């Protein structure tokens, strides 16, 4: 039986006192002229029309579904969509509405009638493809064990409008992966990238936190539901926070589209709350847990090795690049002020005697720098400006003008010079 077949509907009388037994369907002549319909007002005997209406409303749709089930069982590795009824626009055609009747039976009986690359499945287990999926996405969906239903164009619009099968979307994919217990750990890296790119393609969807599709710089793939995951803004920030590999999303292992989506949407509240960029408070926590973790927090002065000095320089670059003023960033407890004696002082020292002075360019500054080289007990070190960029130095000086807590005097000001 195929879409070109017709069925003989014989005008037999229907006994009212015994059940009707139908043993088969017979071929009609191609012109269909002898099929009686319920709208044939010129026919006195309406019994054949009622008979035909019952057949095409009940028996034939059921027989069609049974045939499709038989084909699926007989050849489970081959799609049988060519044998499905088609949409018929002509209301006078006996096959008008047949596809809707077949779909209703499929719904009621939960038939495993939908062909997928993973075998035939039922409506509630499969996902209906939209028809524009890339080959890479199709492969990844198959590898992760999601039964995808790819329909021909002749069937797709009707099945889509019936809402019988849930359509593929980032929402439905994540729901299916969680609900069905599918694992993504065994996927190759390319497949994980493809799935994550697809899931992030919906700007309004945030329910992907449980998916173990996010690559971290420690080499693992993890979910982000119960952890913070940082997305660095640029390579300089990447280098600055290089000791928190377990918290850094590895952008180098993502597609360009995914990186673009992450960075652009982080500018708006449209990503999962675990995905974020670092703040000044994150910077402080990072410093105290890595480079500065062995320093006594009660000490205003520390000695840094060359690696730590380079790190402090990167901190200033990060603050400048973000456009912060020092009062805006919570880094007052960090040892960020380089001194002429080789030490670094806290940005806001605890001891009032830990003040220092900035030697500006010019004769007064030259005098202060010369005095700083004299080894005397009463002589205090000054800010070693050579270790700071011009913009970082301006931030420090400007902050000291408006706030006395940094305890940095300006040698270009008379009253500060007397310091």
C-alpha positions in Angstrom: 0.0 0.0 0.0 1.4 3.4 -0.9 0.2 7.0 -1.4 -1.0 6.3 -4.9 -3.2 3.4 -3.9 -7.0 3.5 -3.7 -9.3 1.3 -1.8 -12.5 -0.5 -3.1 -15.4 0.5 -0.8 -18.2 -1.9 -1.8 -21.8 -0.7 -1.3 -22.7 -3.7 0.8 -25.6 -3.6 3.3 -24.6 -3.3 6.9 -26.6 -5.8 9.1 -27.9 -4.2 12.3 -28.1 -7.4 14.3 -24.5 -8.7 13.9 -21.0 -7.3 13.8 -19.3 -6.4 10.6 -16.4 -8.5 9.6 -13.9 -7.1 7.0 -11.5 -9.5 5.5 -9.6 -7.3 3.1 -9.4 -4.2 0.9 -9.8 -4.3 -2.8 -8.4 -2.1 -5.6 -10.6 0.7 -7.1 -10.6 1.9 -10.6 -8.4 4.9 -11.0 -11.2 7.4 -11.7 -12.8 7.0 -8.2 -16.1 7.8 -9.8 -17.9 5.0 -8.2 -17.0 5.9 -4.6 -20.1 7.1 -2.7 -19.6 9.9 -0.3 -21.8 11.4 2.4 -22.2 14.6 0.4 -23.7 12.8 -2.7 -27.1 14.3 -2.5 -28.1 12.8 -5.8 -27.8 9.2 -4.4 -30.9 7.9 -2.8 -29.3 5.1 -0.9 -26.9 6.7 1.6 -25.8 3.4 3.1 -22.8 3.0 0.8 -21.7 6.6 1.7 -21.9 5.8 5.4 -20.0 2.6 4.8 -17.2 4.5 3.0 -17.1 7.2 5.7 -16.7 4.6 8.4 -13.9 2.8 6.5 -11.9 6.0 5.8 -12.5 7.3 9.3 -11.7 4.2 11.3 -10.5 1.1 9.6 -8.2 2.4 6.9 -6.2 4.8 9.3 -5.7 1.9 11.7 -4.7 -0.5 8.9 -2.2 2.2 7.7 -0.6 2.5 11.1 -0.4 -1.3 11.4 1.2 -1.5 8.0 3.8 1.1 9.1 4.5 -0.8 12.3 5.0 -4.0 10.3 7.4 -2.3 7.9 9.4 -0.9 10.9 9.7 -4.3 12.5 10.6 -6.0 9.2 13.3 -3.5 8.3 14.3 -1.5 11.4 17.4 0.0 9.8 15.5 1.7 7.0 13.2 4.7 7.1 9.6 4.1 5.8 8.4 7.7 5.6 7.7 7.3 1.9 4.8 5.0 2.9 3.1 7.5 5.1 0.0 9.3 3.9 0.5 12.7 2.5 -1.4 15.9 3.1 -4.3 16.2 0.7 -5.8 19.7 0.1 -8.8 18.6 -1.8 -11.7 18.1 0.6 -13.5 15.8 -1.8 -10.5 13.4 -1.9 -11.1 10.2 0.1 -7.6 10.6 1.5 -8.2 14.1 2.8 -7.3 14.2 6.5 -5.8 10.7 6.4 -2.4 11.9 7.8 -4.1 13.6 10.8 -6.0 10.4 11.5 -2.9 8.3 11.4 -1.0 10.7 13.7 -3.9 10.6 16.2 -3.6 6.8 16.3 0.1 7.0 16.7 -0.4 9.4 19.6 -3.0 7.3 21.3 -1.1 4.1 21.0 2.4 5.5 21.6 3.6 3.6 18.5 7.3 3.1 17.9 6.9 4.3 14.4 9.4 7.1 14.0 12.6 6.2 12.3 15.9 7.6 13.7 19.6 6.9 13.3 19.3 5.0 16.6 16.3 2.9 15.4 12.6 3.3 15.6 11.2 5.2 18.5 8.0 6.6 20.0 6.8 10.2 20.0 7.7 10.9 23.6 11.3 9.7 23.2 12.4 11.2 19.9 13.0 14.8 19.0 11.8 16.3 15.7 14.5 17.9 13.7 13.8 21.4 12.2 15.4 20.5 8.9 18.3 22.9 9.1 20.7 20.9 11.3 24.3 20.8 10.2 25.9 17.4 9.5 28.2 18.0 12.5 25.2 18.6 14.8 23.5 15.5 13.5 26.5 13.4 14.2 26.9 14.8 17.7 23.2 14.2 18.5 23.6 10.6 17.3 26.8 10.1 19.3 25.2 11.4 22.5 22.3 9.0 22.1 19.4 11.4 21.3 16.9 9.8 18.8 16.4 12.5 16.2 13.5 12.3 13.7 14.5 13.7 10.3 11.3 13.9 8.2 11.0 14.6 4.4 9.7 18.0 3.4 6.3 16.4 2.5 5.7 15.4 6.1 7.6 17.9 8.2 5.1 20.8 8.2 2.1 18.6 9.1 4.0 16.8 11.9 5.3 20.1 13.2 1.9 21.6 13.4 0.5 18.5 15.2 2.8 19.1 18.2 2.9 15.3 18.5 6.7 15.2 18.7 8.8 17.8 20.6 10.9 19.8 18.3 14.7 20.0 18.7 15.7 23.2 20.6 18.4 24.0 23.2 15.7 23.6 25.9 14.4 20.2 24.7 17.9 18.9 24.1 19.1 19.7 27.6 15.8 18.3 29.1 16.2 15.1 27.1 19.9 14.7 28.1 19.0 15.1 31.8 15.8 13.2 31.8 17.1 10.2 29.9 20.4 10.0 31.7 22.5 10.3 28.6 26.1 10.9 29.3 28.3 13.3 27.3 31.6 12.4 29.0 32.4 9.8 26.3 31.9 12.2 23.4 34.9 13.4 21.4 35.9 17.0 21.9 34.6 18.2 18.6 31.1 16.8 19.4 31.1 18.6 22.7 31.9 21.8 21.0 29.1 21.4 18.5 26.5 20.6 21.2 27.6 23.5 23.4 27.5 25.9 20.5 24.0 24.8 19.6 22.8 25.0 23.3 24.1 28.6 23.5 22.5 29.6 20.3 19.3 30.6 22.1 20.0 33.9 23.9 17.1 33.5 26.3 17.9 29.9 27.5 19.9 29.4 30.6 19.0 25.9 31.7 22.2 24.2 30.5 24.2 24.3 33.8 24.0 20.6 34.4 25.5 19.7 31.1 29.2 18.5 31.3 30.0 20.3 28.2 32.2 23.2 29.5 35.9 22.8 29.1 38.1 24.1 31.9 41.8 25.0 31.7 42.7 22.2 34.0 41.8 19.8 31.1 38.4 18.7 32.4 34.9 19.0 31.2 32.4 20.0 33.9 29.0 21.3 34.6 28.6 24.8 36.0 25.5 24.5 38.1 27.4 24.4 41.4 30.6 26.3 40.6 31.8 29.6 39.4 33.2 29.6 35.8 35.1 32.6 34.6 35.3 33.8 31.0 38.4 35.9 30.5 38.0 39.1 28.5 41.3 39.0 26.6 44.7 37.3 26.6 46.1 39.7 29.2 43.4 38.8 31.7 44.0 35.1 30.8 47.7 35.5 31.7 46.9 37.3 35.0 44.6 34.6 36.3 46.7 31.7 35.1 46.8 29.9 38.5 43.0 29.2 38.7 42.8 26.7 35.9 40.0 24.8 37.6 37.8 27.9 37.5 38.7 29.2 34.0 36.7 28.3 30.9 39.2 27.2 28.3 38.1 29.4 25.4 40.8 27.9 23.2 38.8 24.6 23.1 35.6 26.3 22.0 34.4 27.3 18.6 34.7 30.9 17.5 30.9 31.2 17.6 30.7 29.9 21.2 33.4 32.3 22.3 31.7 35.2 20.6 28.4 34.3 22.2 29.9 34.0 25.7 31.8 37.3 25.6 29.0 39.3 24.0 26.2 38.0 26.2 28.3 38.5 29.4 27.8 42.2 28.8 24.1 41.6 29.5 22.3 39.4 32.1 21.6 36.7 29.5 23.9 33.8 30.5 23.8 31.3 33.3 24.6 33.0 36.6 27.7 30.8 37.1 29.3 32.2 34.0 30.9 35.5 34.6 33.8 37.8 34.2 36.1 38.7 37.1 35.5 41.7 39.3 37.9 43.5 41.5 36.8 41.4 44.4 37.6 38.3 42.4 41.1 39.8 41.8 41.6 40.3 45.5 40.5 36.8 46.4 42.7 35.4 43.6 45.8 37.3 44.8 45.4 36.3 48.5 44.9 32.6 47.5 47.8 32.4 45.1 50.8 34.8 44.9 50.2 36.4 48.3 48.9 33.5 50.3 52.1 33.1 52.4 52.2 36.8 53.5 51.2 38.0 56.9 48.1 40.1 56.3 49.1 42.4 59.3 52.3 43.4 57.6 52.4 46.6 55.5 55.6 45.8 53.7 56.7 42.6 51.9 59.6 41.6 49.6 58.6 40.2 46.3 60.6 38.0 43.9 60.8 38.8 40.2 57.8 36.6 39.4 55.6 38.4 42.0 56.8 41.8 40.8 55.8 41.0 37.2 52.4 39.8 38.6 51.9 43.2 40.4 52.6 44.9 37.1 49.9 42.9 35.5 47.5 43.8 38.3 48.0 47.5 37.6 47.5 46.9 33.8 44.3 45.0 34.6 43.0 47.9 36.7 43.9 50.5 34.1 42.4 48.4 31.2 39.1 48.1 33.2 39.0 51.9 33.5 38.8 51.8 37.3 39.8 54.5 39.7 41.4 53.0 42.8 38.5 53.9 45.2 36.3 51.7 42.9 38.4 48.5 43.3 38.6 46.4 46.4 42.3 45.9 46.4 43.4 48.1 49.4 44.8 45.1 51.3 47.2 44.1 48.5 50.9 45.0 48.3 50.8 47.0 45.1 52.9 50.1 45.8 56.6 49.5 44.7 59.2 51.3 46.8 62.7 52.5 46.2 64.2 50.1 48.7 62.9 47.1 46.7 59.9 46.3 48.9 56.2 46.6 48.1 53.7 48.3 50.4 50.0 47.8 50.8 47.9 50.1 48.8 46.3 51.3 52.0 48.6 50.5 54.9 47.4 49.8 58.4 50.1 51.6 60.3 50.1 55.4 59.9 53.9 55.4 60.0 54.0 53.5 56.7 53.5 56.5 54.6 55.6 57.3 51.5 56.1 60.0 49.0 55.8 60.3 45.2 58.7 62.1 43.5 57.4 63.9 40.4 59.5 64.7 37.4 61.7 67.8 37.8 64.3 69.2 40.2 62.3 68.4 43.3 61.7 64.9 42.2 65.3 64.4 41.4 66.3 65.6 44.8 63.8 63.2 46.5 65.1 60.3 44.4 68.7 61.2 45.4 67.7 61.4 49.1 66.0 58.0 48.8 69.4 56.4 48.0 71.0 57.6 51.2 71.1 54.8 53.8 69.8 56.5 56.9 67.5 55.3 59.7 65.3 58.3 59.4 65.1 58.1 55.6 61.9 56.6 54.2 61.7 54.9 50.8 59.7 56.7 48.2 57.4 55.3 45.4 59.6 53.6 42.8 57.8 55.0 39.8 59.9 53.2 37.3 57.9 50.0 38.1 54.6 51.6 37.2 53.2 52.7 33.9 52.3 56.3 33.5 48.5 55.6 33.7 49.0 53.4 36.8 51.1 56.1 38.5 48.4 58.7 37.7 45.8 56.4 39.3 47.8 56.2 42.5 48.6 59.9 42.7 45.0 60.9 41.9 43.6 58.5 44.6 46.0 60.1 47.1 44.8 63.6 46.4 41.2 62.7 47.2 41.8 60.1 49.9 44.4 60.2 52.6 44.2 56.4 53.3 46.8 55.4 50.7 49.3 57.5 52.7 51.2 58.7 49.5 52.3 62.3 49.6 53.1 64.3 46.5 56.6 65.8 46.4 55.5 68.4 44.0 53.2 70.0 46.7 55.0 72.2 49.2 53.2 70.8 52.3 53.8 67.2 51.1 57.4 68.0 50.3 58.0 68.6 54.1 57.0 64.9 54.7 
